[in-house]
Amino acid sequence: MTGKQPFTTVDEYISTFPADIQAILERVRQAIRKAAPEAIETISYGIPTFDLYGKHVASFACWKRYISVYPLPVGDSAFQQKIAPYKRLKSTIQLPLVKPIPYDVVTELVTFLKSEKPESNR
């Protein structure tokens, strides 16, 4: 993340990065939107967060070498195979900026989050 300034919108957050990274972050945002079009964008803990029915469902952040997407669902065995090449810490997946970002995996991740958190779907 760049600087310590508080962000109030996802657009503000994205705008603090270089143009090439902004394009990637916008595509991550759209991948999340694809799975959760009804989600409300907000900033929580200084990072873009998507809320459904008053609960945080997914967040993302850009760091120096990777983009993190939070939290990481259990998913199914096919999903686990798809995310196997990526570094995972607790409930986070790190997508390295030096490789193509798997936007379809981000969409699938959010789809699983929605189904694994049924209280978010009310």
Secondary structure, DSSP 8 states (H G I E B T S, - for coil): --SS---SSHHHHHHTS-HHHHHHHHHHHHHHHHH-TT-EEEEETTEEEEEETTEEEEEEEE-SSEEEEE------HHHHHHHTTSEEETTEEEEETTS---HHHHHHHHHHHHHH-GGGG-
